[in-house]
Amino acid sequence: MNPQLILPFSVEISFGVIAALLATASFTSIGLVHSRPERNYTELRLRIKTWWLIVAVFAVAVLFNRAISVIVLGFVSFLAFKEYLSLIPTRRADHRVLFWAYLAIPMQFYWVYIAWYGLFIIFIPVFMFLILPTRMVLVGETQGFLRALGTLHWGLMITVFSLSHMAYLLVLPPEVNPAGGAMGLLIYLVFLTEINDVAQYIWGKSFGRRKISPKVSPNKTVAGFLGGVTTTMLLAVALGPYLTPLTQLEALGAGVLIGLGGFVGDVTISALKRDIGVKDSGSILPGHGGILDRLDSLTYTAPLFFHFVYFLHY
C-alpha cells in the first residue's frame, strides 16, 4: 500500500490512540522527575523513548508499500536471529553453515512479498530442515552435531518463520477485511500482544501471590496470567469489529489464543535465557534489553493468530 492512499479510519484512530498514550506517558515521566527529584526514573524514561522508536518502526512497516513493509519486518527478523546466535554457542565448523541459515531470511520474506503461501509455509520447517544437516555433513564434524543442528534450526523457526507471519498478514487480500484492511490485522495482533504483556505484569504486581513457574520466570503469577488473559479477551472483542473480519465469538477466541500464546512465548524465551545464564537477550533497546526481549511473546502469537484468521476467513 502506498503512503499517499487513504488509510482505513480504524487504522488512523489506532495510531492516534497509541501516540496519545505514549505522549501521556512521556509527560507523566517528566512530571515525576520534577516532582520527585530524589528518585531515579532513568529506566522509565528510557523505556518510553524506546517505545516511541518501536512505534515509529512499526508505523513504517505498516503504512508504506508492500516492499518496504516486508523489508522492515525482514530486517527485524534478521536482528532477532543475529541476537539469538550471539547468545548460543556455535561450533567453529558451522560458520559456513550459518551462511545458509542467514540466506533463508531474505528467501522466506521474498515468499511473503509475492504471497506464495505454499512455499512460505514449508520453506523453513521442511527445506531448511533438510538443507542445514546436509551442509553440516559436508563439513565433516560430528562432535556436537545434534546440538548444533537443533539450536540452529530452532532459532530459524522462532525468529524467522514465526515472525514472518506478521509480514504475511500485510499481504492478505484487503477486501476480506473492509474494516481495517491488512494493516488492521497486524495492528490488532501487535497491540493485543503487547497489552497482554503489560496487563499480566500489572495484575501480577497488584494481586499476584502464587507463582506459576518460579524457576523459569519468578515474576509470573496465576493472578497475573488470568488477569492478563481476561484483559486481552475483552479488548479483543471490543477491537475486533474495527480492525478485523472476526465475529464476536471469533474475536473472543483470538483473545484467548493471544493471551495464552503470549504467556508461553514469554516464558519460553525466559527459559532459553536462564539456560544460557543471561538476564536480557541484548542491549539494542535501552530500557527493554534486546530484540528477543521485546518480541518473545510475538514468536508464539504471530503464527497462532495468523493461522486462526487464515483458516476462518481466507
C-alpha positions as CSV (number, residue, x, y, z in Angstrom):
1,M,0.0,0.0,0.0
2,N,1.3,3.5,-0.9
3,P,1.5,6.1,1.9
4,Q,-0.4,8.6,-0.1
5,L,-3.5,6.4,-0.2
6,I,-6.3,7.0,2.3
7,L,-5.9,4.7,5.3
8,P,-8.9,2.9,6.9
9,F,-10.4,5.1,9.6
10,S,-9.9,2.5,12.2
11,V,-6.1,2.4,11.4
12,E,-5.9,6.2,11.8
13,I,-7.7,6.0,15.1
14,S,-5.4,3.2,16.3
15,F,-2.2,5.1,15.6
16,G,-3.8,8.2,17.2
17,V,-4.6,6.4,20.4
18,I,-1.1,4.8,20.5
19,A,0.5,8.2,20.0
20,A,-1.7,9.8,22.7
21,L,-0.9,7.0,25.2
22,L,2.9,7.5,24.6
23,A,2.6,11.3,24.8
24,T,0.8,10.9,28.1
25,A,3.5,8.5,29.4
26,S,6.2,11.0,28.3
27,F,4.6,14.0,30.0
28,T,3.9,11.8,33.1
29,S,7.6,10.8,33.3
30,I,8.7,14.4,33.0
31,G,6.3,15.4,35.8
32,L,7.6,12.6,38.0
33,V,11.2,13.8,37.5
34,H,10.3,17.3,38.6
35,S,8.0,16.4,41.4
36,R,10.2,13.6,42.9
37,P,13.8,14.5,42.0
38,E,15.1,12.2,44.7
39,R,14.0,9.2,42.8
40,N,15.7,7.7,39.7
41,Y,13.4,7.5,36.7
42,T,16.1,6.8,34.1
43,E,14.9,3.3,33.2
44,L,11.3,4.5,32.9
45,R,12.3,7.4,30.5
46,L,14.5,5.0,28.5
47,R,11.6,2.6,28.1
48,I,9.3,5.3,26.9
49,K,11.8,6.7,24.4
50,T,12.4,3.2,23.1
51,W,8.6,2.6,22.8
52,W,8.5,5.8,20.6
53,L,11.2,4.2,18.4
54,I,9.4,0.8,18.3
55,V,6.1,2.5,17.3
56,A,7.9,4.6,14.6
57,V,9.5,1.4,13.1
58,F,6.1,-0.4,13.3
59,A,4.4,2.5,11.5
60,V,6.9,2.3,8.7
61,A,6.3,-1.4,8.4
62,V,2.5,-1.0,8.3
63,L,1.8,2.3,6.5
64,F,4.1,2.1,3.4
65,N,4.0,-0.1,0.4
66,R,4.4,-3.9,0.5
67,A,8.1,-4.0,-0.4
68,I,9.1,-1.6,2.4
69,S,6.9,-3.3,4.9
70,V,8.3,-6.7,4.1
71,I,11.9,-5.4,4.1
72,V,11.4,-3.7,7.5
73,L,9.9,-6.8,9.1
74,G,12.5,-9.0,7.5
75,F,15.3,-6.8,9.0
76,V,13.7,-7.2,12.4
77,S,13.8,-11.0,12.0
78,F,17.4,-10.7,10.9
79,L,18.3,-8.7,14.1
80,A,16.4,-11.3,16.2
81,F,18.2,-14.2,14.6
82,K,21.6,-12.5,14.9
83,E,20.9,-11.7,18.5
84,Y,19.9,-15.4,19.1
85,L,23.2,-16.6,17.6
86,S,25.1,-14.2,19.8
87,L,23.7,-16.0,22.8
88,I,24.0,-19.6,21.5
89,P,27.5,-21.1,21.4
90,T,28.2,-22.3,17.8
91,R,31.0,-24.6,16.6
92,R,33.8,-23.1,14.5
93,A,33.0,-25.8,11.9
94,D,29.5,-24.4,11.4
95,H,30.5,-20.9,10.3
96,R,29.9,-21.9,6.7
97,V,26.6,-23.4,7.6
98,L,25.5,-20.1,9.1
99,F,25.6,-18.5,5.6
100,W,22.8,-20.8,4.5
101,A,20.8,-20.0,7.7
102,Y,21.1,-16.3,7.1
103,L,20.3,-16.7,3.4
104,A,17.0,-18.3,4.5
105,I,15.8,-14.9,5.9
106,P,15.6,-12.9,2.6
107,M,14.2,-16.0,0.8
108,Q,11.5,-16.5,3.5
109,F,10.4,-12.9,3.2
110,Y,10.5,-13.0,-0.6
111,W,7.9,-15.7,-0.5
112,V,5.9,-13.4,1.8
113,Y,6.3,-10.5,-0.7
114,I,5.0,-12.5,-3.6
115,A,2.3,-14.0,-1.4
116,W,3.4,-17.6,-2.2
117,Y,1.7,-19.3,0.7
118,G,2.6,-22.8,-0.2
119,L,6.4,-22.2,-0.2
120,F,6.2,-19.7,2.7
121,I,4.6,-22.3,5.0
122,I,7.1,-25.1,4.2
123,F,10.4,-23.4,3.3
124,I,12.0,-23.2,6.8
125,P,10.1,-26.2,8.5
126,V,10.9,-28.6,5.6
127,F,13.5,-27.4,3.2
128,M,15.9,-25.7,5.7
129,F,15.3,-28.6,8.0
130,L,16.9,-30.8,5.2
131,I,19.4,-28.3,3.9
132,L,21.2,-27.4,7.1
133,P,22.1,-31.0,8.2
134,T,23.2,-31.7,4.6
135,R,25.7,-28.8,4.7
136,M,26.8,-29.8,8.2
137,V,27.6,-33.4,7.0
138,L,29.7,-32.0,4.2
139,V,31.8,-30.1,6.8
140,G,32.6,-33.5,8.3
141,E,32.5,-32.5,12.0
142,T,30.4,-35.0,14.1
143,Q,31.2,-33.8,17.6
144,G,28.2,-31.8,18.8
145,F,26.3,-32.3,15.6
146,L,22.8,-32.9,17.1
147,R,23.1,-29.9,19.5
148,A,24.3,-27.6,16.8
149,L,21.7,-28.6,14.3
150,G,18.8,-28.4,16.8
151,T,19.7,-25.0,18.1
152,L,20.3,-23.5,14.7
153,H,17.0,-24.8,13.2
154,W,15.0,-23.9,16.3
155,G,16.5,-20.4,16.1
156,L,15.3,-20.0,12.5
157,M,11.9,-21.3,13.4
158,I,11.4,-19.0,16.3
159,T,13.0,-15.8,15.0
160,V,12.3,-16.0,11.2
161,F,9.5,-18.5,10.5
162,S,7.3,-17.4,13.4
163,L,7.8,-13.7,13.0
164,S,7.4,-13.8,9.2
165,H,3.7,-14.5,9.9
166,M,3.4,-10.8,10.9
167,A,4.6,-9.8,7.4
168,Y,2.2,-12.2,5.7
169,L,-0.8,-10.6,7.4
170,L,0.1,-7.5,5.3
171,V,-0.2,-9.3,2.0
172,L,-3.6,-10.9,2.7
173,P,-6.4,-9.7,0.4
174,P,-7.6,-6.4,2.0
175,E,-11.2,-6.8,0.6
176,V,-11.7,-9.7,3.1
177,N,-11.3,-7.2,5.9
178,P,-13.1,-4.0,4.9
179,A,-12.9,-2.6,8.5
180,G,-9.2,-2.4,8.8
181,G,-7.6,-4.0,5.7
182,A,-4.4,-6.0,6.0
183,M,-2.9,-3.3,8.3
184,G,-5.7,-3.7,10.8
185,L,-4.9,-7.3,11.3
186,L,-1.2,-6.6,12.2
187,I,-2.1,-3.7,14.4
188,Y,-4.7,-5.9,16.2
189,L,-2.1,-8.7,16.8
190,V,0.8,-6.5,17.9
191,F,-1.4,-4.2,20.1
192,L,-3.1,-7.1,21.9
193,T,0.2,-9.0,22.4
194,E,1.9,-6.0,24.0
195,I,-1.2,-5.2,26.1
196,N,-1.3,-8.8,27.2
197,D,2.3,-8.5,28.5
198,V,1.6,-5.2,30.3
199,A,-1.7,-6.5,31.8
200,Q,-0.1,-9.6,33.1
201,Y,2.7,-7.5,34.7
202,I,0.2,-5.1,36.3
203,W,-2.2,-7.8,37.5
204,G,0.7,-9.8,38.8
205,K,2.2,-6.9,40.7
206,S,-1.1,-5.9,42.2
207,F,-2.6,-9.2,43.1
208,G,-0.1,-11.9,42.4
209,R,0.8,-14.4,45.1
210,R,1.1,-17.9,43.7
211,K,3.9,-18.3,41.2
212,I,3.3,-20.4,38.0
213,S,6.9,-21.3,37.2
214,P,9.3,-19.8,39.7
215,K,12.4,-21.5,38.3
216,V,11.7,-20.1,34.8
217,S,10.1,-16.7,35.4
218,P,9.7,-15.8,39.1
219,N,7.5,-12.7,38.3
220,K,4.8,-14.8,36.6
221,T,1.8,-15.4,38.9
222,V,-1.5,-17.1,38.5
223,A,-3.3,-13.8,39.1
224,G,-1.2,-12.0,36.6
225,F,-1.8,-14.7,34.0
226,L,-5.5,-14.9,34.5
227,G,-5.9,-11.1,34.7
228,G,-3.8,-10.6,31.6
229,V,-5.7,-13.2,29.5
230,T,-9.0,-11.8,30.6
231,T,-8.0,-8.2,29.8
232,T,-6.8,-9.4,26.4
233,M,-10.0,-11.3,25.7
234,L,-12.1,-8.2,26.5
235,L,-10.0,-5.9,24.3
236,A,-10.0,-8.5,21.5
237,V,-13.8,-8.5,21.4
238,A,-14.0,-4.7,21.7
239,L,-11.5,-4.0,18.9
240,G,-12.5,-6.9,16.6
241,P,-15.2,-5.2,14.6
242,Y,-12.9,-2.2,13.9
243,L,-9.7,-3.9,12.8
244,T,-10.6,-7.5,11.8
245,P,-13.3,-9.5,9.9
246,L,-13.8,-11.6,13.1
247,T,-17.2,-12.1,14.7
248,Q,-17.5,-11.5,18.4
249,L,-17.1,-15.2,19.2
250,E,-14.1,-15.5,16.8
251,A,-12.6,-12.4,18.4
252,L,-13.0,-13.9,21.8
253,G,-11.1,-17.0,20.6
254,A,-8.4,-14.7,19.1
255,G,-8.1,-13.1,22.5
256,V,-7.6,-16.4,24.2
257,L,-5.0,-17.5,21.7
258,I,-3.1,-14.3,22.0
259,G,-3.3,-14.3,25.8
260,L,-2.1,-17.9,26.2
261,G,0.4,-17.7,23.3
262,G,1.9,-14.5,24.6
263,F,2.4,-16.1,28.0
264,V,4.0,-19.2,26.6
265,G,6.2,-17.2,24.2
266,D,7.4,-15.1,27.1
267,V,8.3,-18.0,29.4
268,T,9.9,-20.0,26.6
269,I,12.4,-17.2,25.8
270,S,12.9,-16.7,29.6
271,A,13.8,-20.4,29.8
272,L,16.3,-20.0,27.0
273,K,17.9,-17.0,28.7
274,R,18.1,-18.9,32.0
275,D,19.7,-21.9,30.4
276,I,22.4,-19.6,28.8
277,G,22.7,-17.6,32.0
278,V,21.8,-14.1,30.9
279,K,19.1,-11.6,32.1
280,D,18.5,-9.8,28.8
281,S,19.0,-11.1,25.3
282,G,20.8,-7.9,24.3
283,S,21.1,-4.2,24.8
284,I,19.9,-2.8,21.5
285,L,16.7,-1.4,23.0
286,P,17.5,0.9,26.0
287,G,15.3,0.1,29.0
288,H,14.0,-3.1,27.4
289,G,17.0,-5.2,26.7
290,G,17.3,-7.0,23.3
291,I,15.1,-7.6,20.3
292,L,14.1,-11.0,21.7
293,D,13.1,-9.5,25.0
294,R,10.5,-7.4,23.1
295,L,9.4,-10.0,20.6
296,D,9.3,-13.0,22.8
297,S,5.5,-13.1,23.0
298,L,5.1,-12.5,19.3
299,T,7.1,-15.5,18.4
300,Y,4.1,-17.5,19.6
301,T,1.2,-15.2,19.0
302,A,2.1,-14.3,15.4
303,P,1.7,-17.8,13.9
304,L,-1.2,-18.7,16.2
305,F,-3.2,-15.6,15.3
306,F,-2.3,-15.8,11.6
307,H,-3.5,-19.4,11.1
308,F,-6.6,-18.7,13.2
309,V,-7.6,-15.8,10.9
310,Y,-6.4,-17.6,7.8
311,F,-8.4,-20.7,8.5
312,L,-11.6,-18.7,9.3
313,H,-11.6,-16.1,6.6
314,Y,-9.0,-16.6,3.8
